[in-house]
Amino acid sequence: MHLGAMTTQHIEGAHSAIKNAIETSKSLTKSFNSLDRWLCLHHEERLLQYENKSINIDPLLTLDDKNRLRPLLGK
């Protein structure tokens, strides 16, 4: 397992994205800053994806809440 991936396709995609993020090979500082910026953005994106997956919205929430709460209220 590498970069959290189970298949080579994911690694190849990550490698391509990193190469595109680096943008230049003329300056090590510019390359490092570009890679750091990409990693920060990628990390934020992964956190948002995880957060979206961990929050499940009850599809019945918009229905009649009174009927749904009746068993809890004992009425």
PDB file of N, CA, C and O in Angstrom, chain B, residues numbered from 101:
ATOM      1  N   MET B 101       0.849  -1.175   0.000  1.00  0.00           N
ATOM      2  CA  MET B 101       0.000   0.000   0.000  1.00  0.00           C
ATOM      3  C   MET B 101       0.892   1.234   0.000  1.00  0.00           C
ATOM      4  O   MET B 101       1.849   1.310   0.771  1.00  0.00           O
ATOM      5  N   HIS B 102       0.586   2.197  -0.857  1.00  0.00           N
ATOM      6  CA  HIS B 102       1.390   3.391  -0.998  1.00  0.00           C
ATOM      7  C   HIS B 102       0.466   4.577  -1.205  1.00  0.00           C
ATOM      8  O   HIS B 102      -0.445   4.505  -2.030  1.00  0.00           O
ATOM      9  N   LEU B 103       0.674   5.655  -0.486  1.00  0.00           N
ATOM     10  CA  LEU B 103      -0.176   6.855  -0.560  1.00  0.00           C
ATOM     11  C   LEU B 103      -1.643   6.519  -0.303  1.00  0.00           C
ATOM     12  O   LEU B 103      -2.533   7.177  -0.841  1.00  0.00           O
ATOM     13  N   GLY B 104      -1.895   5.514   0.501  1.00  0.00           N
ATOM     14  CA  GLY B 104      -3.267   5.139   0.823  1.00  0.00           C
ATOM     15  C   GLY B 104      -3.995   4.425  -0.300  1.00  0.00           C
ATOM     16  O   GLY B 104      -5.217   4.284  -0.246  1.00  0.00           O
ATOM     17  N   ALA B 105      -3.274   3.971  -1.316  1.00  0.00           N
ATOM     18  CA  ALA B 105      -3.907   3.345  -2.475  1.00  0.00           C
ATOM     19  C   ALA B 105      -3.682   1.839  -2.459  1.00  0.00           C
ATOM     20  O   ALA B 105      -2.677   1.342  -1.952  1.00  0.00           O
ATOM     21  N   MET B 106      -4.645   1.137  -3.026  1.00  0.00           N
ATOM     22  CA  MET B 106      -4.553  -0.319  -3.109  1.00  0.00           C
ATOM     23  C   MET B 106      -4.221  -0.788  -4.526  1.00  0.00           C
ATOM     24  O   MET B 106      -3.875  -1.953  -4.723  1.00  0.00           O
ATOM     25  N   THR B 107      -4.322   0.102  -5.511  1.00  0.00           N
ATOM     26  CA  THR B 107      -4.055  -0.290  -6.892  1.00  0.00           C
ATOM     27  C   THR B 107      -3.052   0.662  -7.526  1.00  0.00           C
ATOM     28  O   THR B 107      -2.860   1.778  -7.045  1.00  0.00           O
ATOM     29  N   THR B 108      -2.417   0.224  -8.600  1.00  0.00           N
ATOM     30  CA  THR B 108      -1.449   1.079  -9.281  1.00  0.00           C
ATOM     31  C   THR B 108      -2.124   2.261  -9.959  1.00  0.00           C
ATOM     32  O   THR B 108      -1.498   3.305 -10.141  1.00  0.00           O
ATOM     33  N   GLN B 109      -3.374   2.119 -10.331  1.00  0.00           N
ATOM     34  CA  GLN B 109      -4.085   3.219 -10.984  1.00  0.00           C
ATOM     35  C   GLN B 109      -4.136   4.446 -10.072  1.00  0.00           C
ATOM     36  O   GLN B 109      -3.962   5.574 -10.534  1.00  0.00           O
ATOM     37  N   HIS B 110      -4.376   4.224  -8.783  1.00  0.00           N
ATOM     38  CA  HIS B 110      -4.427   5.342  -7.838  1.00  0.00           C
ATOM     39  C   HIS B 110      -3.055   5.997  -7.709  1.00  0.00           C
ATOM     40  O   HIS B 110      -2.951   7.221  -7.629  1.00  0.00           O
ATOM     41  N   ILE B 111      -2.012   5.186  -7.689  1.00  0.00           N
ATOM     42  CA  ILE B 111      -0.653   5.715  -7.580  1.00  0.00           C
ATOM     43  C   ILE B 111      -0.300   6.513  -8.824  1.00  0.00           C
ATOM     44  O   ILE B 111       0.280   7.594  -8.727  1.00  0.00           O
ATOM     45  N   GLU B 112      -0.642   5.989  -9.985  1.00  0.00           N
ATOM     46  CA  GLU B 112      -0.345   6.695 -11.229  1.00  0.00           C
ATOM     47  C   GLU B 112      -1.082   8.025 -11.283  1.00  0.00           C
ATOM     48  O   GLU B 112      -0.532   9.022 -11.750  1.00  0.00           O
ATOM     49  N   GLY B 113      -2.323   8.044 -10.806  1.00  0.00           N
ATOM     50  CA  GLY B 113      -3.083   9.294 -10.765  1.00  0.00           C
ATOM     51  C   GLY B 113      -2.463  10.295  -9.810  1.00  0.00           C
ATOM     52  O   GLY B 113      -2.372  11.482 -10.122  1.00  0.00           O
ATOM     53  N   ALA B 114      -2.036   9.822  -8.647  1.00  0.00           N
ATOM     54  CA  ALA B 114      -1.387  10.702  -7.667  1.00  0.00           C
ATOM     55  C   ALA B 114      -0.060  11.220  -8.220  1.00  0.00           C
ATOM     56  O   ALA B 114       0.270  12.395  -8.056  1.00  0.00           O
ATOM     57  N   HIS B 115       0.692  10.349  -8.870  1.00  0.00           N
ATOM     58  CA  HIS B 115       1.977  10.749  -9.454  1.00  0.00           C
ATOM     59  C   HIS B 115       1.775  11.829 -10.512  1.00  0.00           C
ATOM     60  O   HIS B 115       2.522  12.807 -10.553  1.00  0.00           O
ATOM     61  N   SER B 116       0.785  11.661 -11.351  1.00  0.00           N
ATOM     62  CA  SER B 116       0.483  12.653 -12.382  1.00  0.00           C
ATOM     63  C   SER B 116       0.074  13.983 -11.756  1.00  0.00           C
ATOM     64  O   SER B 116       0.511  15.044 -12.202  1.00  0.00           O
ATOM     65  N   ALA B 117      -0.765  13.926 -10.721  1.00  0.00           N
ATOM     66  CA  ALA B 117      -1.211  15.155 -10.053  1.00  0.00           C
ATOM     67  C   ALA B 117      -0.040  15.876  -9.393  1.00  0.00           C
ATOM     68  O   ALA B 117       0.035  17.104  -9.426  1.00  0.00           O
ATOM     69  N   ILE B 118       0.866  15.118  -8.799  1.00  0.00           N
ATOM     70  CA  ILE B 118       2.040  15.728  -8.165  1.00  0.00           C
ATOM     71  C   ILE B 118       2.933  16.377  -9.217  1.00  0.00           C
ATOM     72  O   ILE B 118       3.429  17.485  -9.011  1.00  0.00           O
ATOM     73  N   LYS B 119       3.141  15.696 -10.341  1.00  0.00           N
ATOM     74  CA  LYS B 119       3.954  16.275 -11.413  1.00  0.00           C
ATOM     75  C   LYS B 119       3.335  17.566 -11.929  1.00  0.00           C
ATOM     76  O   LYS B 119       4.049  18.529 -12.206  1.00  0.00           O
ATOM     77  N   ASN B 120       2.004  17.592 -12.060  1.00  0.00           N
ATOM     78  CA  ASN B 120       1.337  18.809 -12.508  1.00  0.00           C
ATOM     79  C   ASN B 120       1.425  19.908 -11.456  1.00  0.00           C
ATOM     80  O   ASN B 120       1.513  21.086 -11.804  1.00  0.00           O
ATOM     81  N   ALA B 121       1.402  19.547 -10.184  1.00  0.00           N
ATOM     82  CA  ALA B 121       1.466  20.533  -9.109  1.00  0.00           C
ATOM     83  C   ALA B 121       2.835  21.192  -9.032  1.00  0.00           C
ATOM     84  O   ALA B 121       2.943  22.370  -8.691  1.00  0.00           O
ATOM     85  N   ILE B 122       3.874  20.440  -9.347  1.00  0.00           N
ATOM     86  CA  ILE B 122       5.232  20.983  -9.240  1.00  0.00           C
ATOM     87  C   ILE B 122       5.449  22.102 -10.256  1.00  0.00           C
ATOM     88  O   ILE B 122       6.149  23.067  -9.951  1.00  0.00           O
ATOM     89  N   GLU B 123       4.886  22.005 -11.423  1.00  0.00           N
ATOM     90  CA  GLU B 123       4.849  23.049 -12.452  1.00  0.00           C
ATOM     91  C   GLU B 123       6.197  23.361 -13.103  1.00  0.00           C
ATOM     92  O   GLU B 123       6.242  23.643 -14.300  1.00  0.00           O
ATOM     93  N   THR B 124       7.280  23.317 -12.355  1.00  0.00           N
ATOM     94  CA  THR B 124       8.562  23.714 -12.912  1.00  0.00           C
ATOM     95  C   THR B 124       9.686  22.869 -12.327  1.00  0.00           C
ATOM     96  O   THR B 124       9.570  22.323 -11.230  1.00  0.00           O
ATOM     97  N   SER B 125      10.754  22.777 -13.069  1.00  0.00           N
ATOM     98  CA  SER B 125      11.922  22.070 -12.547  1.00  0.00           C
ATOM     99  C   SER B 125      13.124  23.009 -12.460  1.00  0.00           C
ATOM    100  O   SER B 125      14.246  22.568 -12.213  1.00  0.00           O
ATOM    101  N   LYS B 126      12.886  24.300 -12.664  1.00  0.00           N
ATOM    102  CA  LYS B 126      13.992  25.262 -12.672  1.00  0.00           C
ATOM    103  C   LYS B 126      14.482  25.615 -11.273  1.00  0.00           C
ATOM    104  O   LYS B 126      15.668  25.885 -11.080  1.00  0.00           O
ATOM    105  N   SER B 127      13.588  25.614 -10.312  1.00  0.00           N
ATOM    106  CA  SER B 127      13.972  26.030  -8.970  1.00  0.00           C
ATOM    107  C   SER B 127      13.461  25.030  -7.942  1.00  0.00           C
ATOM    108  O   SER B 127      12.277  24.692  -7.922  1.00  0.00           O
ATOM    109  N   LEU B 128      14.356  24.567  -7.101  1.00  0.00           N
ATOM    110  CA  LEU B 128      13.966  23.632  -6.060  1.00  0.00           C
ATOM    111  C   LEU B 128      12.976  24.284  -5.093  1.00  0.00           C
ATOM    112  O   LEU B 128      12.042  23.632  -4.625  1.00  0.00           O
ATOM    113  N   THR B 129      13.180  25.566  -4.797  1.00  0.00           N
ATOM    114  CA  THR B 129      12.282  26.280  -3.884  1.00  0.00           C
ATOM    115  C   THR B 129      10.882  26.376  -4.465  1.00  0.00           C
ATOM    116  O   THR B 129       9.898  26.136  -3.766  1.00  0.00           O
ATOM    117  N   LYS B 130      10.789  26.728  -5.749  1.00  0.00           N
ATOM    118  CA  LYS B 130       9.472  26.823  -6.391  1.00  0.00           C
ATOM    119  C   LYS B 130       8.799  25.457  -6.441  1.00  0.00           C
ATOM    120  O   LYS B 130       7.597  25.337  -6.201  1.00  0.00           O
ATOM    121  N   SER B 131       9.575  24.442  -6.751  1.00  0.00           N
ATOM    122  CA  SER B 131       9.015  23.088  -6.796  1.00  0.00           C
ATOM    123  C   SER B 131       8.518  22.669  -5.425  1.00  0.00           C
ATOM    124  O   SER B 131       7.430  22.107  -5.300  1.00  0.00           O
ATOM    125  N   PHE B 132       9.314  22.940  -4.394  1.00  0.00           N
ATOM    126  CA  PHE B 132       8.918  22.579  -3.038  1.00  0.00           C
ATOM    127  C   PHE B 132       7.649  23.318  -2.628  1.00  0.00           C
ATOM    128  O   PHE B 132       6.733  22.714  -2.069  1.00  0.00           O
ATOM    129  N   ASN B 133       7.588  24.624  -2.901  1.00  0.00           N
ATOM    130  CA  ASN B 133       6.403  25.412  -2.538  1.00  0.00           C
ATOM    131  C   ASN B 133       5.161  24.936  -3.282  1.00  0.00           C
ATOM    132  O   ASN B 133       4.075  24.871  -2.706  1.00  0.00           O
ATOM    133  N   SER B 134       5.318  24.606  -4.547  1.00  0.00           N
ATOM    134  CA  SER B 134       4.182  24.094  -5.320  1.00  0.00           C
ATOM    135  C   SER B 134       3.703  22.759  -4.771  1.00  0.00           C
ATOM    136  O   SER B 134       2.501  22.528  -4.640  1.00  0.00           O
ATOM    137  N   LEU B 135       4.646  21.887  -4.451  1.00  0.00           N
ATOM    138  CA  LEU B 135       4.290  20.579  -3.902  1.00  0.00           C
ATOM    139  C   LEU B 135       3.641  20.728  -2.528  1.00  0.00           C
ATOM    140  O   LEU B 135       2.673  20.031  -2.225  1.00  0.00           O
ATOM    141  N   ASP B 136       4.158  21.621  -1.701  1.00  0.00           N
ATOM    142  CA  ASP B 136       3.575  21.862  -0.379  1.00  0.00           C
ATOM    143  C   ASP B 136       2.147  22.380  -0.507  1.00  0.00           C
ATOM    144  O   ASP B 136       1.257  21.931   0.215  1.00  0.00           O
ATOM    145  N   ARG B 137       1.924  23.313  -1.412  1.00  0.00           N
ATOM    146  CA  ARG B 137       0.578  23.862  -1.640  1.00  0.00           C
ATOM    147  C   ARG B 137      -0.375  22.756  -2.108  1.00  0.00           C
ATOM    148  O   ARG B 137      -1.514  22.677  -1.648  1.00  0.00           O
ATOM    149  N   TRP B 138       0.098  21.904  -3.023  1.00  0.00           N
ATOM    150  CA  TRP B 138      -0.742  20.807  -3.515  1.00  0.00           C
ATOM    151  C   TRP B 138      -1.080  19.833  -2.399  1.00  0.00           C
ATOM    152  O   TRP B 138      -2.227  19.405  -2.276  1.00  0.00           O
ATOM    153  N   LEU B 139      -0.084  19.476  -1.577  1.00  0.00           N
ATOM    154  CA  LEU B 139      -0.324  18.539  -0.483  1.00  0.00           C
ATOM    155  C   LEU B 139      -1.333  19.097   0.520  1.00  0.00           C
ATOM    156  O   LEU B 139      -2.194  18.363   1.006  1.00  0.00           O
ATOM    157  N   CYS B 140      -1.233  20.379   0.831  1.00  0.00           N
ATOM    158  CA  CYS B 140      -2.191  21.000   1.760  1.00  0.00           C
ATOM    159  C   CYS B 140      -3.603  20.962   1.187  1.00  0.00           C
ATOM    160  O   CYS B 140      -4.553  20.621   1.891  1.00  0.00           O
ATOM    161  N   LEU B 141      -3.740  21.308  -0.079  1.00  0.00           N
ATOM    162  CA  LEU B 141      -5.062  21.282  -0.715  1.00  0.00           C
ATOM    163  C   LEU B 141      -5.603  19.859  -0.796  1.00  0.00           C
ATOM    164  O   LEU B 141      -6.787  19.627  -0.555  1.00  0.00           O
ATOM    165  N   HIS B 142      -4.738  18.913  -1.132  1.00  0.00           N
ATOM    166  CA  HIS B 142      -5.146  17.510  -1.228  1.00  0.00           C
ATOM    167  C   HIS B 142      -5.601  16.995   0.137  1.00  0.00           C
ATOM    168  O   HIS B 142      -6.587  16.266   0.238  1.00  0.00           O
ATOM    169  N   HIS B 143      -4.878  17.378   1.174  1.00  0.00           N
ATOM    170  CA  HIS B 143      -5.240  16.959   2.530  1.00  0.00           C
ATOM    171  C   HIS B 143      -6.605  17.527   2.923  1.00  0.00           C
ATOM    172  O   HIS B 143      -7.435  16.813   3.485  1.00  0.00           O
ATOM    173  N   GLU B 144      -6.839  18.807   2.629  1.00  0.00           N
ATOM    174  CA  GLU B 144      -8.135  19.422   2.933  1.00  0.00           C
ATOM    175  C   GLU B 144      -9.264  18.723   2.179  1.00  0.00           C
ATOM    176  O   GLU B 144     -10.341  18.489   2.727  1.00  0.00           O
ATOM    177  N   GLU B 145      -9.002  18.394   0.916  1.00  0.00           N
ATOM    178  CA  GLU B 145     -10.006  17.705   0.105  1.00  0.00           C
ATOM    179  C   GLU B 145     -10.342  16.340   0.699  1.00  0.00           C
ATOM    180  O   GLU B 145     -11.511  15.957   0.762  1.00  0.00           O
ATOM    181  N   ARG B 146      -9.324  15.613   1.132  1.00  0.00           N
ATOM    182  CA  ARG B 146      -9.552  14.291   1.737  1.00  0.00           C
ATOM    183  C   ARG B 146     -10.333  14.407   3.042  1.00  0.00           C
ATOM    184  O   ARG B 146     -11.196  13.575   3.323  1.00  0.00           O
ATOM    185  N   LEU B 147     -10.035  15.434   3.844  1.00  0.00           N
ATOM    186  CA  LEU B 147     -10.772  15.640   5.089  1.00  0.00           C
ATOM    187  C   LEU B 147     -12.242  15.921   4.811  1.00  0.00           C
ATOM    188  O   LEU B 147     -13.120  15.407   5.503  1.00  0.00           O
ATOM    189  N   LEU B 148     -12.506  16.738   3.797  1.00  0.00           N
ATOM    190  CA  LEU B 148     -13.894  17.044   3.444  1.00  0.00           C
ATOM    191  C   LEU B 148     -14.615  15.803   2.936  1.00  0.00           C
ATOM    192  O   LEU B 148     -15.784  15.590   3.259  1.00  0.00           O
ATOM    193  N   GLN B 149     -13.931  14.983   2.144  1.00  0.00           N
ATOM    194  CA  GLN B 149     -14.547  13.747   1.666  1.00  0.00           C
ATOM    195  C   GLN B 149     -14.872  12.824   2.829  1.00  0.00           C
ATOM    196  O   GLN B 149     -15.947  12.226   2.865  1.00  0.00           O
ATOM    197  N   TYR B 150     -13.962  12.705   3.772  1.00  0.00           N
ATOM    198  CA  TYR B 150     -14.187  11.851   4.938  1.00  0.00           C
ATOM    199  C   TYR B 150     -15.346  12.390   5.769  1.00  0.00           C
ATOM    200  O   TYR B 150     -16.195  11.631   6.236  1.00  0.00           O
ATOM    201  N   GLU B 151     -15.370  13.717   5.948  1.00  0.00           N
ATOM    202  CA  GLU B 151     -16.444  14.330   6.728  1.00  0.00           C
ATOM    203  C   GLU B 151     -17.796  14.103   6.067  1.00  0.00           C
ATOM    204  O   GLU B 151     -18.778  13.801   6.745  1.00  0.00           O
ATOM    205  N   ASN B 152     -17.850  14.246   4.752  1.00  0.00           N
ATOM    206  CA  ASN B 152     -19.110  14.035   4.038  1.00  0.00           C
ATOM    207  C   ASN B 152     -19.576  12.587   4.143  1.00  0.00           C
ATOM    208  O   ASN B 152     -20.777  12.327   4.222  1.00  0.00           O
ATOM    209  N   LYS B 153     -18.644  11.651   4.145  1.00  0.00           N
ATOM    210  CA  LYS B 153     -19.016  10.242   4.260  1.00  0.00           C
ATOM    211  C   LYS B 153     -19.455   9.890   5.671  1.00  0.00           C
ATOM    212  O   LYS B 153     -20.287   9.003   5.860  1.00  0.00           O
ATOM    213  N   SER B 154     -18.899  10.581   6.667  1.00  0.00           N
ATOM    214  CA  SER B 154     -19.204  10.236   8.054  1.00  0.00           C
ATOM    215  C   SER B 154     -20.502  10.868   8.542  1.00  0.00           C
ATOM    216  O   SER B 154     -21.049  10.452   9.563  1.00  0.00           O
ATOM    217  N   ILE B 155     -20.999  11.870   7.819  1.00  0.00           N
ATOM    218  CA  ILE B 155     -22.250  12.521   8.216  1.00  0.00           C
ATOM    219  C   ILE B 155     -23.365  11.968   7.344  1.00  0.00           C
ATOM    220  O   ILE B 155     -23.403  12.209   6.138  1.00  0.00           O
ATOM    221  N   ASN B 156     -24.253  11.240   7.953  1.00  0.00           N
ATOM    222  CA  ASN B 156     -25.391  10.696   7.223  1.00  0.00           C
ATOM    223  C   ASN B 156     -26.628  11.491   7.601  1.00  0.00           C
ATOM    224  O   ASN B 156     -26.943  11.644   8.781  1.00  0.00           O
ATOM    225  N   ILE B 157     -27.314  11.986   6.613  1.00  0.00           N
ATOM    226  CA  ILE B 157     -28.535  12.737   6.844  1.00  0.00           C
ATOM    227  C   ILE B 157     -29.708  11.779   6.734  1.00  0.00           C
ATOM    228  O   ILE B 157     -29.841  11.039   5.760  1.00  0.00           O
ATOM    229  N   ASP B 158     -30.539  11.808   7.737  1.00  0.00           N
ATOM    230  CA  ASP B 158     -31.714  10.944   7.766  1.00  0.00           C
ATOM    231  C   ASP B 158     -32.658  11.358   6.643  1.00  0.00           C
ATOM    232  O   ASP B 158     -33.153  12.485   6.655  1.00  0.00           O
ATOM    233  N   PRO B 159     -32.924  10.484   5.672  1.00  0.00           N
ATOM    234  CA  PRO B 159     -33.803  10.856   4.559  1.00  0.00           C
ATOM    235  C   PRO B 159     -35.238  11.096   5.006  1.00  0.00           C
ATOM    236  O   PRO B 159     -36.012  11.720   4.280  1.00  0.00           O
ATOM    237  N   LEU B 160     -35.602  10.616   6.171  1.00  0.00           N
ATOM    238  CA  LEU B 160     -36.964  10.816   6.660  1.00  0.00           C
ATOM    239  C   LEU B 160     -37.108  12.111   7.454  1.00  0.00           C
ATOM    240  O   LEU B 160     -38.194  12.413   7.949  1.00  0.00           O
ATOM    241  N   LEU B 161     -36.042  12.869   7.578  1.00  0.00           N
ATOM    242  CA  LEU B 161     -36.058  14.068   8.399  1.00  0.00           C
ATOM    243  C   LEU B 161     -37.097  15.077   7.931  1.00  0.00           C
ATOM    244  O   LEU B 161     -37.669  15.794   8.752  1.00  0.00           O
ATOM    245  N   THR B 162     -37.348  15.144   6.650  1.00  0.00           N
ATOM    246  CA  THR B 162     -38.297  16.125   6.146  1.00  0.00           C
ATOM    247  C   THR B 162     -39.740  15.652   6.252  1.00  0.00           C
ATOM    248  O   THR B 162     -40.661  16.432   6.008  1.00  0.00           O
ATOM    249  N   LEU B 163     -39.951  14.398   6.608  1.00  0.00           N
ATOM    250  CA  LEU B 163     -41.309  13.890   6.744  1.00  0.00           C
ATOM    251  C   LEU B 163     -41.905  14.342   8.066  1.00  0.00           C
ATOM    252  O   LEU B 163     -41.300  15.133   8.790  1.00  0.00           O
ATOM    253  N   ASP B 164     -43.047  13.857   8.368  1.00  0.00           N
ATOM    254  CA  ASP B 164     -43.778  14.271   9.558  1.00  0.00           C
ATOM    255  C   ASP B 164     -43.006  13.899  10.829  1.00  0.00           C
ATOM    256  O   ASP B 164     -43.053  12.756  11.283  1.00  0.00           O
ATOM    257  N   ASP B 165     -42.303  14.870  11.388  1.00  0.00           N
ATOM    258  CA  ASP B 165     -41.491  14.618  12.580  1.00  0.00           C
ATOM    259  C   ASP B 165     -42.344  14.241  13.786  1.00  0.00           C
ATOM    260  O   ASP B 165     -41.892  13.508  14.665  1.00  0.00           O
ATOM    261  N   LYS B 166     -43.560  14.735  13.826  1.00  0.00           N
ATOM    262  CA  LYS B 166     -44.435  14.441  14.967  1.00  0.00           C
ATOM    263  C   LYS B 166     -44.689  12.934  15.061  1.00  0.00           C
ATOM    264  O   LYS B 166     -44.624  12.361  16.148  1.00  0.00           O
ATOM    265  N   ASN B 167     -44.974  12.300  13.939  1.00  0.00           N
ATOM    266  CA  ASN B 167     -45.213  10.854  13.926  1.00  0.00           C
ATOM    267  C   ASN B 167     -43.944  10.074  14.268  1.00  0.00           C
ATOM    268  O   ASN B 167     -44.009   9.035  14.924  1.00  0.00           O
ATOM    269  N   ARG B 168     -42.809  10.570  13.831  1.00  0.00           N
ATOM    270  CA  ARG B 168     -41.552   9.891  14.105  1.00  0.00           C
ATOM    271  C   ARG B 168     -41.172   9.985  15.575  1.00  0.00           C
ATOM    272  O   ARG B 168     -40.549   9.071  16.116  1.00  0.00           O
ATOM    273  N   LEU B 169     -41.542  11.079  16.222  1.00  0.00           N
ATOM    274  CA  LEU B 169     -41.186  11.273  17.625  1.00  0.00           C
ATOM    275  C   LEU B 169     -42.190  10.652  18.587  1.00  0.00           C
ATOM    276  O   LEU B 169     -41.907  10.517  19.777  1.00  0.00           O
ATOM    277  N   ARG B 170     -43.346  10.278  18.087  1.00  0.00           N
ATOM    278  CA  ARG B 170     -44.403   9.743  18.949  1.00  0.00           C
ATOM    279  C   ARG B 170     -43.913   8.594  19.842  1.00  0.00           C
ATOM    280  O   ARG B 170     -44.204   8.615  21.038  1.00  0.00           O
ATOM    281  N   PRO B 171     -43.178   7.586  19.322  1.00  0.00           N
ATOM    282  CA  PRO B 171     -42.714   6.503  20.207  1.00  0.00           C
ATOM    283  C   PRO B 171     -41.778   7.003  21.314  1.00  0.00           C
ATOM    284  O   PRO B 171     -41.771   6.455  22.417  1.00  0.00           O
ATOM    285  N   LEU B 172     -41.013   8.013  21.026  1.00  0.00           N
ATOM    286  CA  LEU B 172     -40.094   8.540  22.031  1.00  0.00           C
ATOM    287  C   LEU B 172     -40.820   9.351  23.100  1.00  0.00           C
ATOM    288  O   LEU B 172     -40.410   9.383  24.260  1.00  0.00           O
ATOM    289  N   LEU B 173     -41.900  10.001  22.691  1.00  0.00           N
ATOM    290  CA  LEU B 173     -42.648  10.837  23.628  1.00  0.00           C
ATOM    291  C   LEU B 173     -43.645  10.032  24.447  1.00  0.00           C
ATOM    292  O   LEU B 173     -44.189  10.533  25.432  1.00  0.00           O
ATOM    293  N   GLY B 174     -43.886   8.802  24.053  1.00  0.00           N
ATOM    294  CA  GLY B 174     -44.818   7.953  24.788  1.00  0.00           C
ATOM    295  C   GLY B 174     -46.265   8.318  24.560  1.00  0.00           C
ATOM    296  O   GLY B 174     -47.108   8.047  25.416  1.00  0.00           O
ATOM    297  N   LYS B 175     -46.572   8.913  23.454  1.00  0.00           N
ATOM    298  CA  LYS B 175     -47.961   9.304  23.148  1.00  0.00           C
ATOM    299  C   LYS B 175     -48.485   8.506  21.985  1.00  0.00           C
ATOM    300  O   LYS B 175     -49.632   8.688  21.578  1.00  0.00           O
TER     301      LYS B 175
END
